[in-house]
Amino acid sequence: MKCPNCGHQLRIGKTYMTFKNDDTPNAQTEAYTNLPMICGNSRCGNFGRTDLSNPTKIVQTVTNRLNG
Ligand SMILES: [Zn+2]
């Protein structure tokens, strides 16, 4: 995946999990991984890679469903 602003390859920041339906017994719990995509080009308006685990800006978050 590339930065839509400058075309640099985006880096993956710190991934994290989210869940849906974990508060209801009537639906199957869905688990997702979320990958923050960060631009490492310091001259780009989307630049956020001062700290990959705590970026100043996230270009896009890629969400993948794990189960179901
Ligand atoms: Zn960029």
N, CA, C, O and the ligand as a Tripos MOL2 file, in Angstrom:
@<TRIPOS>MOLECULE
protein
  273   271    69     0     0
PROTEIN
NO_CHARGES

@<TRIPOS>ATOM
      1 N           0.8410   -1.1930    0.0000 N.3       1 MET1
      2 CA          0.0000    0.0000    0.0000 C.3       1 MET1
      3 C           0.8810    1.2510    0.0000 C.2       1 MET1
      4 O           1.8740    1.3240    0.7240 O.2       1 MET1
      5 N           0.5080    2.2180   -0.8110 N.am      2 LYS2
      6 CA          1.3060    3.4310   -0.9300 C.3       2 LYS2
      7 C           0.5430    4.6510   -0.4480 C.2       2 LYS2
      8 O          -0.6880    4.6790   -0.4490 O.2       2 LYS2
      9 N           1.3010    5.6560   -0.0360 N.am      3 CYS3
     10 CA          0.7000    6.8980    0.4370 C.3       3 CYS3
     11 C          -0.0100    7.5890   -0.7240 C.2       3 CYS3
     12 O           0.5980    7.7950   -1.7740 O.2       3 CYS3
     13 N          -1.2780    7.9510   -0.5590 N.am      4 PRO4
     14 CA         -2.0080    8.6050   -1.6470 C.3       4 PRO4
     15 C          -1.5030   10.0150   -1.9140 C.2       4 PRO4
     16 O          -1.8010   10.5940   -2.9590 O.2       4 PRO4
     17 N          -0.7550   10.5630   -0.9960 N.am      5 ASN5
     18 CA         -0.2740   11.9310   -1.1300 C.3       5 ASN5
     19 C           1.0880   12.0060   -1.8310 C.2       5 ASN5
     20 O           1.2910   12.8580   -2.6970 O.2       5 ASN5
     21 N           2.0230   11.1190   -1.4610 N.am      6 CYS6
     22 CA          3.3880   11.2230   -1.9870 C.3       6 CYS6
     23 C           3.8510    9.9610   -2.7080 C.2       6 CYS6
     24 O           4.8760    9.9990   -3.3900 O.2       6 CYS6
     25 N           3.1360    8.8460   -2.5850 N.am      7 GLY7
     26 CA          3.4950    7.6300   -3.2920 C.3       7 GLY7
     27 C           4.5100    6.7500   -2.5980 C.2       7 GLY7
     28 O           4.8720    5.6950   -3.1190 O.2       7 GLY7
     29 N           4.9800    7.1670   -1.4190 N.am      8 HIS8
     30 CA          5.9040    6.3300   -0.6540 C.3       8 HIS8
     31 C           5.1970    5.0870   -0.1240 C.2       8 HIS8
     32 O           3.9950    5.1020    0.1400 O.2       8 HIS8
     33 N           5.9730    4.0040    0.0270 N.am      9 GLN9
     34 CA          5.4230    2.7940    0.6350 C.3       9 GLN9
     35 C           5.0830    3.0780    2.0970 C.2       9 GLN9
     36 O           5.9050    3.6030    2.8490 O.2       9 GLN9
     37 N           3.8800    2.7290    2.4780 N.am     10 LEU10
     38 CA          3.4770    2.9630    3.8660 C.3      10 LEU10
     39 C           4.0460    1.8940    4.7790 C.2      10 LEU10
     40 O           4.2430    0.7520    4.3660 O.2      10 LEU10
     41 N           4.3090    2.2700    6.0160 N.am     11 ARG11
     42 CA          4.7790    1.3320    7.0340 C.3      11 ARG11
     43 C           3.6270    0.9920    7.9610 C.2      11 ARG11
     44 O           2.7120    1.7870    8.1740 O.2      11 ARG11
     45 N           3.7010   -0.2180    8.5050 N.am     12 ILE12
     46 CA          2.6500   -0.6670    9.4260 C.3      12 ILE12
     47 C           3.0440   -0.2950   10.8450 C.2      12 ILE12
     48 O           4.1280   -0.6490   11.3100 O.2      12 ILE12
     49 N           2.1750    0.4080   11.5200 N.am     13 GLY13
     50 CA          2.4190    0.7930   12.9050 C.3      13 GLY13
     51 C           2.0430   -0.3410   13.8510 C.2      13 GLY13
     52 O           2.0510   -1.5130   13.4740 O.2      13 GLY13
     53 N           1.7250    0.0160   15.0440 N.am     14 LYS14
     54 CA          1.3970   -0.9660   16.0750 C.3      14 LYS14
     55 C          -0.0230   -1.4870   15.8460 C.2      14 LYS14
     56 O          -0.9900   -0.7260   15.8960 O.2      14 LYS14
     57 N          -0.1350   -2.8030   15.5910 N.am     15 THR15
     58 CA         -1.4510   -3.3720   15.3310 C.3      15 THR15
     59 C          -2.2160   -3.5700   16.6380 C.2      15 THR15
     60 O          -1.6240   -3.7400   17.7030 O.2      15 THR15
     61 N          -3.5230   -3.5450   16.5330 N.am     16 TYR16
     62 CA         -4.3400   -3.7430   17.7180 C.3      16 TYR16
     63 C          -5.6170   -4.4690   17.3370 C.2      16 TYR16
     64 O          -6.0300   -4.4740   16.1780 O.2      16 TYR16
     65 N          -6.2360   -5.0830   18.3420 N.am     17 MET17
     66 CA         -7.4470   -5.8660   18.1180 C.3      17 MET17
     67 C          -8.6820   -5.0620   18.5140 C.2      17 MET17
     68 O          -8.6560   -4.2710   19.4560 O.2      17 MET17
     69 N          -9.7620   -5.2860   17.7700 N.am     18 THR18
     70 CA        -11.0660   -4.7740   18.1840 C.3      18 THR18
     71 C         -12.0930   -5.8890   18.0370 C.2      18 THR18
     72 O         -11.8810   -6.8510   17.2990 O.2      18 THR18
     73 N         -13.1930   -5.7520   18.7380 N.am     19 PHE19
     74 CA        -14.2270   -6.7880   18.7280 C.3      19 PHE19
     75 C         -15.5950   -6.1750   18.4820 C.2      19 PHE19
     76 O         -15.8890   -5.0500   18.8850 O.2      19 PHE19
     77 N         -16.4230   -6.9680   17.7980 N.am     20 LYS20
     78 CA        -17.8180   -6.5840   17.6220 C.3      20 LYS20
     79 C         -18.6920   -7.6670   18.2380 C.2      20 LYS20
     80 O         -18.3330   -8.8440   18.2520 O.2      20 LYS20
     81 N         -19.8290   -7.2520   18.7400 N.am     21 ASN21
     82 CA        -20.8180   -8.1720   19.3180 C.3      21 ASN21
     83 C         -20.3210   -8.8670   20.5790 C.2      21 ASN21
     84 O         -20.8970   -9.8740   20.9900 O.2      21 ASN21
     85 N         -19.2650   -8.3540   21.2010 N.am     22 ASP22
     86 CA        -18.8030   -8.9850   22.4360 C.3      22 ASP22
     87 C         -19.6470   -8.5490   23.6290 C.2      22 ASP22
     88 O         -19.4200   -8.9960   24.7540 O.2      22 ASP22
     89 N         -20.6190   -7.6790   23.3820 N.am     23 ASP23
     90 CA        -21.4850   -7.2280   24.4630 C.3      23 ASP23
     91 C         -22.8920   -7.8030   24.3390 C.2      23 ASP23
     92 O         -23.7900   -7.4170   25.0890 O.2      23 ASP23
     93 N         -23.0870   -8.7180   23.4020 N.am     24 THR24
     94 CA        -24.4020   -9.3230   23.2500 C.3      24 THR24
     95 C         -24.2770  -10.8360   23.0780 C.2      24 THR24
     96 O         -23.3880  -11.3060   22.3670 O.2      24 THR24
     97 N         -25.1660  -11.6080   23.7270 N.am     25 PRO25
     98 CA        -25.1300  -13.0680   23.5630 C.3      25 PRO25
     99 C         -25.8650  -13.5220   22.3020 C.2      25 PRO25
    100 O         -25.8380  -14.7050   21.9620 O.2      25 PRO25
    101 N         -26.5160  -12.5980   21.6130 N.am     26 ASN26
    102 CA        -27.3700  -12.9640   20.4750 C.3      26 ASN26
    103 C         -26.6280  -12.9910   19.1510 C.2      26 ASN26
    104 O         -27.2090  -13.3430   18.1240 O.2      26 ASN26
    105 N         -25.3670  -12.6290   19.1590 N.am     27 ALA27
    106 CA        -24.6080  -12.6320   17.9150 C.3      27 ALA27
    107 C         -23.1920  -13.1330   18.1910 C.2      27 ALA27
    108 O         -22.6620  -12.9670   19.2890 O.2      27 ALA27
    109 N         -22.6020  -13.7370   17.1910 N.am     28 GLN28
    110 CA        -21.2460  -14.2430   17.3470 C.3      28 GLN28
    111 C         -20.2610  -13.0830   17.4580 C.2      28 GLN28
    112 O         -20.3340  -12.1030   16.7170 O.2      28 GLN28
    113 N         -19.3450  -13.2260   18.4030 N.am     29 THR29
    114 CA        -18.3270  -12.2020   18.5520 C.3      29 THR29
    115 C         -17.3920  -12.2190   17.3370 C.2      29 THR29
    116 O         -16.9350  -13.2750   16.8980 O.2      29 THR29
    117 N         -17.1270  -11.0450   16.8160 N.am     30 GLU30
    118 CA        -16.2290  -10.9240   15.6700 C.3      30 GLU30
    119 C         -14.9520  -10.2220   16.1120 C.2      30 GLU30
    120 O         -14.9850   -9.1810   16.7670 O.2      30 GLU30
    121 N         -13.8310  -10.8160   15.7360 N.am     31 ALA31
    122 CA        -12.5380  -10.2410   16.1030 C.3      31 ALA31
    123 C         -11.8650   -9.6430   14.8680 C.2      31 ALA31
    124 O         -11.9120  -10.2230   13.7840 O.2      31 ALA31
    125 N         -11.2480   -8.4960   15.0400 N.am     32 TYR32
    126 CA        -10.5770   -7.8120   13.9360 C.3      32 TYR32
    127 C          -9.1690   -7.3840   14.3610 C.2      32 TYR32
    128 O          -8.9390   -6.9950   15.5060 O.2      32 TYR32
    129 N          -8.2450   -7.4660   13.4200 N.am     33 THR33
    130 CA         -6.9590   -6.8250   13.6320 C.3      33 THR33
    131 C          -6.9600   -5.5060   12.8560 C.2      33 THR33
    132 O          -7.4880   -5.4300   11.7460 O.2      33 THR33
    133 N          -6.3760   -4.4930   13.4390 N.am     34 ASN34
    134 CA         -6.3100   -3.1700   12.8240 C.3      34 ASN34
    135 C          -4.8550   -2.7760   12.6340 C.2      34 ASN34
    136 O          -4.0790   -2.7560   13.5890 O.2      34 ASN34
    137 N          -4.4850   -2.4590   11.3850 N.am     35 LEU35
    138 CA         -3.1110   -2.1150   11.0610 C.3      35 LEU35
    139 C          -3.0400   -0.6470   10.6550 C.2      35 LEU35
    140 O          -3.4820   -0.2900    9.5630 O.2      35 LEU35
    141 N          -2.4930    0.2070   11.5150 N.am     36 PRO36
    142 CA         -2.3380    1.6060   11.1490 C.3      36 PRO36
    143 C          -1.2310    1.7560   10.1020 C.2      36 PRO36
    144 O          -0.1020    1.3190   10.3220 O.2      36 PRO36
    145 N          -1.5540    2.3690    8.9740 N.am     37 MET37
    146 CA         -0.5810    2.5630    7.9030 C.3      37 MET37
    147 C          -0.0230    3.9750    8.0080 C.2      37 MET37
    148 O          -0.7670    4.9550    8.0260 O.2      37 MET37
    149 N           1.3210    4.0610    8.0780 N.am     38 ILE38
    150 CA          1.9810    5.3240    8.3920 C.3      38 ILE38
    151 C           2.9590    5.6990    7.2850 C.2      38 ILE38
    152 O           3.7230    4.8570    6.8120 O.2      38 ILE38
    153 N           2.9330    6.9670    6.8740 N.am     39 CYS39
    154 CA          3.8600    7.4500    5.8510 C.3      39 CYS39
    155 C           5.1710    7.8830    6.5020 C.2      39 CYS39
    156 O           5.1660    8.6320    7.4790 O.2      39 CYS39
    157 N           6.3040    7.4040    5.9520 N.am     40 GLY40
    158 CA          7.6130    7.7260    6.5110 C.3      40 GLY40
    159 C           8.3360    8.8430    5.7860 C.2      40 GLY40
    160 O           9.5070    9.1030    6.0600 O.2      40 GLY40
    161 N           7.6550    9.5070    4.8640 N.am     41 ASN41
    162 CA          8.2590   10.6050    4.1180 C.3      41 ASN41
    163 C           8.0890   11.9130    4.8880 C.2      41 ASN41
    164 O           6.9860   12.4490    4.9870 O.2      41 ASN41
    165 N           9.2050   12.4210    5.4350 N.am     42 SER42
    166 CA          9.1290   13.5890    6.3180 C.3      42 SER42
    167 C           8.6820   14.8510    5.5800 C.2      42 SER42
    168 O           8.2940   15.8320    6.2150 O.2      42 SER42
    169 N           8.7330   14.8380    4.2430 N.am     43 ARG43
    170 CA          8.2960   16.0060    3.4830 C.3      43 ARG43
    171 C           6.8360   15.9120    3.0470 C.2      43 ARG43
    172 O           6.3100   16.7960    2.3710 O.2      43 ARG43
    173 N           6.1970   14.8070    3.4570 N.am     44 CYS44
    174 CA          4.8120   14.5670    3.0620 C.3      44 CYS44
    175 C           3.8540   15.0980    4.1250 C.2      44 CYS44
    176 O           4.1560   15.0510    5.3170 O.2      44 CYS44
    177 N           2.7150   15.5950    3.6980 N.am     45 GLY45
    178 CA          1.7060   16.0790    4.6340 C.3      45 GLY45
    179 C           1.1120   14.9770    5.4760 C.2      45 GLY45
    180 O           0.4990   15.2540    6.5070 O.2      45 GLY45
    181 N           1.2780   13.7160    5.0590 N.am     46 ASN46
    182 CA          0.7780   12.5800    5.8250 C.3      46 ASN46
    183 C           1.8300   11.9960    6.7600 C.2      46 ASN46
    184 O           1.5730   10.9810    7.4080 O.2      46 ASN46
    185 N           3.0060   12.6080    6.8470 N.am     47 PHE47
    186 CA          4.0970   12.0620    7.6450 C.3      47 PHE47
    187 C           3.6810   11.8420    9.0930 C.2      47 PHE47
    188 O           3.1060   12.7250    9.7290 O.2      47 PHE47
    189 N           3.9850   10.6310    9.6120 N.am     48 GLY48
    190 CA          3.6100   10.3530   10.9960 C.3      48 GLY48
    191 C           4.5900    9.4470   11.7030 C.2      48 GLY48
    192 O           4.3350    9.0190   12.8290 O.2      48 GLY48
    193 N           5.7370    9.1370   11.0470 N.am     49 ARG49
    194 CA          6.6160    8.1000   11.5810 C.3      49 ARG49
    195 C           7.6970    8.6660   12.5090 C.2      49 ARG49
    196 O           8.8750    8.3580   12.3240 O.2      49 ARG49
    197 N           7.3390    9.4600   13.4710 N.am     50 THR50
    198 CA          8.3090    9.8120   14.4930 C.3      50 THR50
    199 C           8.4320    8.6580   15.4810 C.2      50 THR50
    200 O           9.5050    8.4080   16.0290 O.2      50 THR50
    201 N           7.3290    7.9640   15.7010 N.am     51 ASP51
    202 CA          7.3080    6.7960   16.5740 C.3      51 ASP51
    203 C           6.2110    5.8780   16.0530 C.2      51 ASP51
    204 O           5.0280    6.2150   16.1050 O.2      51 ASP51
    205 N           6.6180    4.7060   15.5450 N.am     52 LEU52
    206 CA          5.6520    3.8300   14.8960 C.3      52 LEU52
    207 C           4.5450    3.3730   15.8470 C.2      52 LEU52
    208 O           3.4290    3.0970   15.4090 O.2      52 LEU52
    209 N           4.8460    3.2910   17.1410 N.am     53 SER53
    210 CA          3.8350    2.8380   18.0840 C.3      53 SER53
    211 C           2.9410    3.9890   18.5420 C.2      53 SER53
    212 O           1.8930    3.7670   19.1480 O.2      53 SER53
    213 N           3.3620    5.2120   18.2500 N.am     54 ASN54
    214 CA          2.5690    6.3760   18.6340 C.3      54 ASN54
    215 C           2.7210    7.4640   17.5690 C.2      54 ASN54
    216 O           3.2560    8.5380   17.8450 O.2      54 ASN54
    217 N           2.2440    7.1780   16.3440 N.am     55 PRO55
    218 CA          2.4590    8.1050   15.2340 C.3      55 PRO55
    219 C           1.6260    9.3740   15.3730 C.2      55 PRO55
    220 O           0.5540    9.3630   15.9780 O.2      55 PRO55
    221 N           2.1220   10.4490   14.8170 N.am     56 THR56
    222 CA          1.3880   11.7080   14.8680 C.3      56 THR56
    223 C           0.2400   11.7090   13.8720 C.2      56 THR56
    224 O          -0.7300   12.4510   14.0280 O.2      56 THR56
    225 N           0.3580   10.8610   12.8340 N.am     57 LYS57
    226 CA         -0.6940   10.8280   11.8240 C.3      57 LYS57
    227 C          -0.7790    9.4380   11.2210 C.2      57 LYS57
    228 O           0.2410    8.8210   10.9140 O.2      57 LYS57
    229 N          -1.9960    8.9500   11.0530 N.am     58 ILE58
    230 CA         -2.2300    7.6650   10.4130 C.3      58 ILE58
    231 C          -2.9330    7.9150    9.0890 C.2      58 ILE58
    232 O          -3.9840    8.5540    9.0440 O.2      58 ILE58
    233 N          -2.3350    7.3970    7.9920 N.am     59 VAL59
    234 CA         -2.9010    7.6330    6.6680 C.3      59 VAL59
    235 C          -4.2020    6.8500    6.5250 C.2      59 VAL59
    236 O          -5.2170    7.3810    6.0730 O.2      59 VAL59
    237 N          -4.1520    5.5740    6.9190 N.am     60 GLN60
    238 CA         -5.3080    4.7080    6.7710 C.3      60 GLN60
    239 C          -5.1570    3.5400    7.7190 C.2      60 GLN60
    240 O          -4.0380    3.0900    7.9680 O.2      60 GLN60
    241 N          -6.2470    3.0420    8.2490 N.am     61 THR61
    242 CA         -6.1950    1.8560    9.0870 C.3      61 THR61
    243 C          -6.8080    0.6860    8.3210 C.2      61 THR61
    244 O          -7.9690    0.7310    7.9140 O.2      61 THR61
    245 N          -5.9980   -0.3700    8.1320 N.am     62 VAL62
    246 CA         -6.4670   -1.5710    7.4350 C.3      62 VAL62
    247 C          -7.0300   -2.5390    8.4620 C.2      62 VAL62
    248 O          -6.3510   -2.9000    9.4230 O.2      62 VAL62
    249 N          -8.2770   -2.9590    8.2550 N.am     63 THR63
    250 CA         -8.9480   -3.8400    9.2050 C.3      63 THR63
    251 C          -9.1860   -5.2000    8.5690 C.2      63 THR63
    252 O          -9.7550   -5.2940    7.4820 O.2      63 THR63
    253 N          -8.7500   -6.2510    9.2470 N.am     64 ASN64
    254 CA         -8.9510   -7.6090    8.7740 C.3      64 ASN64
    255 C          -9.7330   -8.4110    9.8070 C.2      64 ASN64
    256 O          -9.4040   -8.3990   10.9940 O.2      64 ASN64
    257 N         -10.7650   -9.1030    9.3510 N.am     65 ARG65
    258 CA        -11.5380   -9.9350   10.2610 C.3      65 ARG65
    259 C         -10.8210  -11.2550   10.4880 C.2      65 ARG65
    260 O         -10.3180  -11.8630    9.5430 O.2      65 ARG65
    261 N         -10.7710  -11.7060   11.7530 N.am     66 LEU66
    262 CA        -10.0230  -12.9100   12.0940 C.3      66 LEU66
    263 C         -10.8780  -14.1650   12.0660 C.2      66 LEU66
    264 O         -10.4500  -15.1920   11.5370 O.2      66 LEU66
    265 N         -12.0760  -14.1000   12.6250 N.am     67 ASN67
    266 CA        -12.8800  -15.3230   12.7320 C.3      67 ASN67
    267 C         -14.1790  -15.1890   11.9410 C.2      67 ASN67
    268 O         -14.4470  -14.1510   11.3360 O.2      67 ASN67
    269 N         -14.9740  -16.2430   11.9530 N.am     68 GLY68
    270 CA        -16.2560  -16.2280   11.2550 C.3      68 GLY68
    271 C         -16.0080  -16.4050    9.8250 C.2      68 GLY68
    272 O         -16.9510  -16.4250    9.0330 O.2      68 GLY68
    273 ZN          3.1960   10.3630    2.1510 Zn       69 ZN69
@<TRIPOS>BOND
     1     1     2 1
     2     2     3 1
     3     3     4 2
     4     3     5 am
     5     5     6 1
     6     6     7 1
     7     7     8 2
     8     7     9 am
     9     9    10 1
    10    10    11 1
    11    11    12 2
    12    11    13 am
    13    13    14 1
    14    14    15 1
    15    15    16 2
    16    15    17 am
    17    17    18 1
    18    18    19 1
    19    19    20 2
    20    19    21 am
    21    21    22 1
    22    22    23 1
    23    23    24 2
    24    23    25 am
    25    25    26 1
    26    26    27 1
    27    27    28 2
    28    27    29 am
    29    29    30 1
    30    30    31 1
    31    31    32 2
    32    31    33 am
    33    33    34 1
    34    34    35 1
    35    35    36 2
    36    35    37 am
    37    37    38 1
    38    38    39 1
    39    39    40 2
    40    39    41 am
    41    41    42 1
    42    42    43 1
    43    43    44 2
    44    43    45 am
    45    45    46 1
    46    46    47 1
    47    47    48 2
    48    47    49 am
    49    49    50 1
    50    50    51 1
    51    51    52 2
    52    51    53 am
    53    53    54 1
    54    54    55 1
    55    55    56 2
    56    55    57 am
    57    57    58 1
    58    58    59 1
    59    59    60 2
    60    59    61 am
    61    61    62 1
    62    62    63 1
    63    63    64 2
    64    63    65 am
    65    65    66 1
    66    66    67 1
    67    67    68 2
    68    67    69 am
    69    69    70 1
    70    70    71 1
    71    71    72 2
    72    71    73 am
    73    73    74 1
    74    74    75 1
    75    75    76 2
    76    75    77 am
    77    77    78 1
    78    78    79 1
    79    79    80 2
    80    79    81 am
    81    81    82 1
    82    82    83 1
    83    83    84 2
    84    83    85 am
    85    85    86 1
    86    86    87 1
    87    87    88 2
    88    87    89 am
    89    89    90 1
    90    90    91 1
    91    91    92 2
    92    91    93 am
    93    93    94 1
    94    94    95 1
    95    95    96 2
    96    95    97 am
    97    97    98 1
    98    98    99 1
    99    99   100 2
   100    99   101 am
   101   101   102 1
   102   102   103 1
   103   103   104 2
   104   103   105 am
   105   105   106 1
   106   106   107 1
   107   107   108 2
   108   107   109 am
   109   109   110 1
   110   110   111 1
   111   111   112 2
   112   111   113 am
   113   113   114 1
   114   114   115 1
   115   115   116 2
   116   115   117 am
   117   117   118 1
   118   118   119 1
   119   119   120 2
   120   119   121 am
   121   121   122 1
   122   122   123 1
   123   123   124 2
   124   123   125 am
   125   125   126 1
   126   126   127 1
   127   127   128 2
   128   127   129 am
   129   129   130 1
   130   130   131 1
   131   131   132 2
   132   131   133 am
   133   133   134 1
   134   134   135 1
   135   135   136 2
   136   135   137 am
   137   137   138 1
   138   138   139 1
   139   139   140 2
   140   139   141 am
   141   141   142 1
   142   142   143 1
   143   143   144 2
   144   143   145 am
   145   145   146 1
   146   146   147 1
   147   147   148 2
   148   147   149 am
   149   149   150 1
   150   150   151 1
   151   151   152 2
   152   151   153 am
   153   153   154 1
   154   154   155 1
   155   155   156 2
   156   155   157 am
   157   157   158 1
   158   158   159 1
   159   159   160 2
   160   159   161 am
   161   161   162 1
   162   162   163 1
   163   163   164 2
   164   163   165 am
   165   165   166 1
   166   166   167 1
   167   167   168 2
   168   167   169 am
   169   169   170 1
   170   170   171 1
   171   171   172 2
   172   171   173 am
   173   173   174 1
   174   174   175 1
   175   175   176 2
   176   175   177 am
   177   177   178 1
   178   178   179 1
   179   179   180 2
   180   179   181 am
   181   181   182 1
   182   182   183 1
   183   183   184 2
   184   183   185 am
   185   185   186 1
   186   186   187 1
   187   187   188 2
   188   187   189 am
   189   189   190 1
   190   190   191 1
   191   191   192 2
   192   191   193 am
   193   193   194 1
   194   194   195 1
   195   195   196 2
   196   195   197 am
   197   197   198 1
   198   198   199 1
   199   199   200 2
   200   199   201 am
   201   201   202 1
   202   202   203 1
   203   203   204 2
   204   203   205 am
   205   205   206 1
   206   206   207 1
   207   207   208 2
   208   207   209 am
   209   209   210 1
   210   210   211 1
   211   211   212 2
   212   211   213 am
   213   213   214 1
   214   214   215 1
   215   215   216 2
   216   215   217 am
   217   217   218 1
   218   218   219 1
   219   219   220 2
   220   219   221 am
   221   221   222 1
   222   222   223 1
   223   223   224 2
   224   223   225 am
   225   225   226 1
   226   226   227 1
   227   227   228 2
   228   227   229 am
   229   229   230 1
   230   230   231 1
   231   231   232 2
   232   231   233 am
   233   233   234 1
   234   234   235 1
   235   235   236 2
   236   235   237 am
   237   237   238 1
   238   238   239 1
   239   239   240 2
   240   239   241 am
   241   241   242 1
   242   242   243 1
   243   243   244 2
   244   243   245 am
   245   245   246 1
   246   246   247 1
   247   247   248 2
   248   247   249 am
   249   249   250 1
   250   250   251 1
   251   251   252 2
   252   251   253 am
   253   253   254 1
   254   254   255 1
   255   255   256 2
   256   255   257 am
   257   257   258 1
   258   258   259 1
   259   259   260 2
   260   259   261 am
   261   261   262 1
   262   262   263 1
   263   263   264 2
   264   263   265 am
   265   265   266 1
   266   266   267 1
   267   267   268 2
   268   267   269 am
   269   269   270 1
   270   270   271 1
   271   271   272 2
@<TRIPOS>SUBSTRUCTURE
     1 MET1         2 RESIDUE 1 A MET
     2 LYS2         6 RESIDUE 1 A LYS
     3 CYS3        10 RESIDUE 1 A CYS
     4 PRO4        14 RESIDUE 1 A PRO
     5 ASN5        18 RESIDUE 1 A ASN
     6 CYS6        22 RESIDUE 1 A CYS
     7 GLY7        26 RESIDUE 1 A GLY
     8 HIS8        30 RESIDUE 1 A HIS
     9 GLN9        34 RESIDUE 1 A GLN
    10 LEU10       38 RESIDUE 1 A LEU
    11 ARG11       42 RESIDUE 1 A ARG
    12 ILE12       46 RESIDUE 1 A ILE
    13 GLY13       50 RESIDUE 1 A GLY
    14 LYS14       54 RESIDUE 1 A LYS
    15 THR15       58 RESIDUE 1 A THR
    16 TYR16       62 RESIDUE 1 A TYR
    17 MET17       66 RESIDUE 1 A MET
    18 THR18       70 RESIDUE 1 A THR
    19 PHE19       74 RESIDUE 1 A PHE
    20 LYS20       78 RESIDUE 1 A LYS
    21 ASN21       82 RESIDUE 1 A ASN
    22 ASP22       86 RESIDUE 1 A ASP
    23 ASP23       90 RESIDUE 1 A ASP
    24 THR24       94 RESIDUE 1 A THR
    25 PRO25       98 RESIDUE 1 A PRO
    26 ASN26      102 RESIDUE 1 A ASN
    27 ALA27      106 RESIDUE 1 A ALA
    28 GLN28      110 RESIDUE 1 A GLN
    29 THR29      114 RESIDUE 1 A THR
    30 GLU30      118 RESIDUE 1 A GLU
    31 ALA31      122 RESIDUE 1 A ALA
    32 TYR32      126 RESIDUE 1 A TYR
    33 THR33      130 RESIDUE 1 A THR
    34 ASN34      134 RESIDUE 1 A ASN
    35 LEU35      138 RESIDUE 1 A LEU
    36 PRO36      142 RESIDUE 1 A PRO
    37 MET37      146 RESIDUE 1 A MET
    38 ILE38      150 RESIDUE 1 A ILE
    39 CYS39      154 RESIDUE 1 A CYS
    40 GLY40      158 RESIDUE 1 A GLY
    41 ASN41      162 RESIDUE 1 A ASN
    42 SER42      166 RESIDUE 1 A SER
    43 ARG43      170 RESIDUE 1 A ARG
    44 CYS44      174 RESIDUE 1 A CYS
    45 GLY45      178 RESIDUE 1 A GLY
    46 ASN46      182 RESIDUE 1 A ASN
    47 PHE47      186 RESIDUE 1 A PHE
    48 GLY48      190 RESIDUE 1 A GLY
    49 ARG49      194 RESIDUE 1 A ARG
    50 THR50      198 RESIDUE 1 A THR
    51 ASP51      202 RESIDUE 1 A ASP
    52 LEU52      206 RESIDUE 1 A LEU
    53 SER53      210 RESIDUE 1 A SER
    54 ASN54      214 RESIDUE 1 A ASN
    55 PRO55      218 RESIDUE 1 A PRO
    56 THR56      222 RESIDUE 1 A THR
    57 LYS57      226 RESIDUE 1 A LYS
    58 ILE58      230 RESIDUE 1 A ILE
    59 VAL59      234 RESIDUE 1 A VAL
    60 GLN60      238 RESIDUE 1 A GLN
    61 THR61      242 RESIDUE 1 A THR
    62 VAL62      246 RESIDUE 1 A VAL
    63 THR63      250 RESIDUE 1 A THR
    64 ASN64      254 RESIDUE 1 A ASN
    65 ARG65      258 RESIDUE 1 A ARG
    66 LEU66      262 RESIDUE 1 A LEU
    67 ASN67      266 RESIDUE 1 A ASN
    68 GLY68      270 RESIDUE 1 A GLY
    69 ZN69       273 GROUP 0 **** ****
